[in-house]
Amino acid sequence: MIVIKKIFVSALVCCLPTLIISTNVYASQIMTSKTVTRIFSEGENSGGFYTAEGLPECKWGIMYINLSSNAGKAMMSQLLTAKSAGFKVVRIDYTVSSSGACMASGLHIQ
């Protein structure tokens, strides 16, 4: 019985890093510069943006933002600054829903 427990614990310890890393597989990044052309908000908690270069990774070329979170509000603020100052979005971290819509989880502006 003790041997089985040791084997189980050893297998779990060996596989745990793989399990942790594999949970992030569904998140993606866009690492090319994008020029924000249009910013929108709709409903109570949704907003997003379009870029001049397009977002072929995303349904309708739209990157959505969840405005119900503080992070989403901060991203919207960054987008407004980028558009008004002519800055570029140089990195977008996002997830894709089963319908193909992209939801931003992080933005880097330069």
Phi and psi in degrees as GROMACS dihedral restraints (atoms count N, CA, C in turn):
[ dihedral_restraints ]
;  ai    aj    ak    al  type     phi  dphi    fc
    3     4     5     6     1   -64.7    20    10
    4     5     6     7     1   -37.5    20    10
    6     7     8     9     1   -64.0    20    10
    7     8     9    10     1   -41.4    20    10
    9    10    11    12     1   -63.8    20    10
   10    11    12    13     1   -42.0    20    10
   12    13    14    15     1   -62.6    20    10
   13    14    15    16     1   -42.2    20    10
   15    16    17    18     1   -64.2    20    10
   16    17    18    19     1   -41.6    20    10
   18    19    20    21     1   -64.4    20    10
   19    20    21    22     1   -43.7    20    10
   21    22    23    24     1   -62.2    20    10
   22    23    24    25     1   -47.0    20    10
   24    25    26    27     1   -63.5    20    10
   25    26    27    28     1   -42.2    20    10
   27    28    29    30     1   -62.1    20    10
   28    29    30    31     1   -43.3    20    10
   30    31    32    33     1   -64.2    20    10
   31    32    33    34     1   -41.1    20    10
   33    34    35    36     1   -64.4    20    10
   34    35    36    37     1   -43.9    20    10
   36    37    38    39     1   -63.3    20    10
   37    38    39    40     1   -39.2    20    10
   39    40    41    42     1   -68.8    20    10
   40    41    42    43     1   -36.3    20    10
   42    43    44    45     1   -89.4    20    10
   43    44    45    46     1   -19.3    20    10
   45    46    47    48     1   -56.9    20    10
   46    47    48    49     1   -46.9    20    10
   48    49    50    51     1   -59.4    20    10
   49    50    51    52     1   -37.3    20    10
   51    52    53    54     1   -65.3    20    10
   52    53    54    55     1   -41.2    20    10
   54    55    56    57     1   -64.9    20    10
   55    56    57    58     1   -40.5    20    10
   57    58    59    60     1   -66.5    20    10
   58    59    60    61     1   -44.7    20    10
   60    61    62    63     1   -65.9    20    10
   61    62    63    64     1   -39.4    20    10
   63    64    65    66     1   -68.5    20    10
   64    65    66    67     1   -19.4    20    10
   66    67    68    69     1   -69.9    20    10
   67    68    69    70     1   -19.6    20    10
   69    70    71    72     1   -93.0    20    10
   70    71    72    73     1     3.3    20    10
   72    73    74    75     1   -64.0    20    10
   73    74    75    76     1   -29.7    20    10
   75    76    77    78     1   -79.4    20    10
   76    77    78    79     1   -11.3    20    10
   78    79    80    81     1   -87.5    20    10
   79    80    81    82     1   147.6    20    10
   81    82    83    84     1  -132.5    20    10
   82    83    84    85     1   170.8    20    10
   84    85    86    87     1  -136.1    20    10
   85    86    87    88     1   145.7    20    10
   87    88    89    90     1  -112.7    20    10
   88    89    90    91     1   120.1    20    10
   90    91    92    93     1  -111.6    20    10
   91    92    93    94     1    18.3    20    10
   93    94    95    96     1  -107.3    20    10
   94    95    96    97     1   149.8    20    10
   96    97    98    99     1   -65.7    20    10
   97    98    99   100     1   136.7    20    10
   99   100   101   102     1  -129.1    20    10
  100   101   102   103     1   140.5    20    10
  102   103   104   105     1  -100.7    20    10
  103   104   105   106     1   121.4    20    10
  105   106   107   108     1   -74.2    20    10
  106   107   108   109     1   123.5    20    10
  108   109   110   111     1  -106.9    20    10
  109   110   111   112     1   -31.2    20    10
  111   112   113   114     1  -146.1    20    10
  112   113   114   115     1   134.6    20    10
  114   115   116   117     1  -121.8    20    10
  115   116   117   118     1   140.0    20    10
  117   118   119   120     1  -141.7    20    10
  118   119   120   121     1   159.1    20    10
  120   121   122   123     1  -134.6    20    10
  121   122   123   124     1   144.3    20    10
  123   124   125   126     1  -147.4    20    10
  124   125   126   127     1   146.3    20    10
  126   127   128   129     1    65.3    20    10
  127   128   129   130     1  -157.7    20    10
  129   130   131   132     1   -88.2    20    10
  130   131   132   133     1   -30.2    20    10
  132   133   134   135     1  -133.4    20    10
  133   134   135   136     1    14.2    20    10
  135   136   137   138     1  -123.6    20    10
  136   137   138   139     1   142.4    20    10
  138   139   140   141     1  -152.6    20    10
  139   140   141   142     1  -176.6    20    10
  141   142   143   144     1   172.9    20    10
  142   143   144   145     1  -169.4    20    10
  144   145   146   147     1  -156.4    20    10
  145   146   147   148     1   159.6    20    10
  147   148   149   150     1  -113.9    20    10
  148   149   150   151     1   157.4    20    10
  150   151   152   153     1  -124.7    20    10
  151   152   153   154     1   156.2    20    10
  153   154   155   156     1   -63.7    20    10
  154   155   156   157     1   -35.9    20    10
  156   157   158   159     1   -80.2    20    10
  157   158   159   160     1   -13.7    20    10
  159   160   161   162     1    86.0    20    10
  160   161   162   163     1   162.1    20    10
  162   163   164   165     1  -130.9    20    10
  163   164   165   166     1    76.2    20    10
  165   166   167   168     1   -64.1    20    10
  166   167   168   169     1   -17.0    20    10
  168   169   170   171     1   -70.2    20    10
  169   170   171   172     1   -18.5    20    10
  171   172   173   174     1  -115.7    20    10
  172   173   174   175     1   143.8    20    10
  174   175   176   177     1   -59.4    20    10
  175   176   177   178     1   132.3    20    10
  177   178   179   180     1    62.6    20    10
  178   179   180   181     1     7.6    20    10
  180   181   182   183     1    69.1    20    10
  181   182   183   184     1    26.6    20    10
  183   184   185   186     1  -112.7    20    10
  184   185   186   187     1   135.5    20    10
  186   187   188   189     1  -105.5    20    10
  187   188   189   190     1   115.0    20    10
  189   190   191   192     1   -86.6    20    10
  190   191   192   193     1   156.7    20    10
  192   193   194   195     1  -133.1    20    10
  193   194   195   196     1   134.9    20    10
  195   196   197   198     1   -83.6    20    10
  196   197   198   199     1   106.5    20    10
  198   199   200   201     1   -84.2    20    10
  199   200   201   202     1     1.7    20    10
  201   202   203   204     1   -82.5    20    10
  202   203   204   205     1   -12.0    20    10
  204   205   206   207     1  -103.7    20    10
  205   206   207   208     1   158.1    20    10
  207   208   209   210     1   -63.6    20    10
  208   209   210   211     1   -37.0    20    10
  210   211   212   213     1   -62.9    20    10
  211   212   213   214     1   -41.7    20    10
  213   214   215   216     1   -64.0    20    10
  214   215   216   217     1   -40.7    20    10
  216   217   218   219     1   -65.3    20    10
  217   218   219   220     1   -38.2    20    10
  219   220   221   222     1   -65.9    20    10
  220   221   222   223     1   -41.0    20    10
  222   223   224   225     1   -63.4    20    10
  223   224   225   226     1   -39.3    20    10
  225   226   227   228     1   -63.5    20    10
  226   227   228   229     1   -40.6    20    10
  228   229   230   231     1   -61.2    20    10
  229   230   231   232     1   -43.5    20    10
  231   232   233   234     1   -60.6    20    10
  232   233   234   235     1   -42.0    20    10
  234   235   236   237     1   -63.8    20    10
  235   236   237   238     1   -42.9    20    10
  237   238   239   240     1   -62.1    20    10
  238   239   240   241     1   -40.9    20    10
  240   241   242   243     1   -64.9    20    10
  241   242   243   244     1   -45.4    20    10
  243   244   245   246     1   -60.7    20    10
  244   245   246   247     1   -44.6    20    10
  246   247   248   249     1   -65.9    20    10
  247   248   249   250     1   -45.9    20    10
  249   250   251   252     1   -72.1    20    10
  250   251   252   253     1   -30.4    20    10
  252   253   254   255     1   -96.5    20    10
  253   254   255   256     1    -4.2    20    10
  255   256   257   258     1    76.3    20    10
  256   257   258   259     1    20.7    20    10
  258   259   260   261     1   -78.3    20    10
  259   260   261   262     1   162.4    20    10
  261   262   263   264     1  -105.6    20    10
  262   263   264   265     1   148.2    20    10
  264   265   266   267     1   -85.9    20    10
  265   266   267   268     1   117.1    20    10
  267   268   269   270     1  -102.8    20    10
  268   269   270   271     1   -12.0    20    10
  270   271   272   273     1  -154.3    20    10
  271   272   273   274     1   135.9    20    10
  273   274   275   276     1  -129.2    20    10
  274   275   276   277     1   121.8    20    10
  276   277   278   279     1   -96.7    20    10
  277   278   279   280     1   134.3    20    10
  279   280   281   282     1  -155.8    20    10
  280   281   282   283     1   165.7    20    10
  282   283   284   285     1  -122.1    20    10
  283   284   285   286     1   155.4    20    10
  285   286   287   288     1  -114.9    20    10
  286   287   288   289     1   128.4    20    10
  288   289   290   291     1   -76.7    20    10
  289   290   291   292     1   171.3    20    10
  291   292   293   294     1   -63.7    20    10
  292   293   294   295     1   -21.9    20    10
  294   295   296   297     1   -86.0    20    10
  295   296   297   298     1    -6.3    20    10
  297   298   299   300     1    97.1    20    10
  298   299   300   301     1    -1.2    20    10
  300   301   302   303     1   -77.1    20    10
  301   302   303   304     1   138.9    20    10
  303   304   305   306     1   -96.8    20    10
  304   305   306   307     1   136.7    20    10
  306   307   308   309     1  -121.7    20    10
  307   308   309   310     1   117.8    20    10
  309   310   311   312     1   -68.3    20    10
  310   311   312   313     1   138.5    20    10
  312   313   314   315     1  -120.1    20    10
  313   314   315   316     1    -7.0    20    10
  315   316   317   318     1  -169.8    20    10
  316   317   318   319     1   144.1    20    10
  318   319   320   321     1  -133.0    20    10
  319   320   321   322     1   143.8    20    10
  321   322   323   324     1  -123.8    20    10
  322   323   324   325     1   127.2    20    10
  324   325   326   327     1  -114.2    20    10
  325   326   327   328     1   141.1    20    10
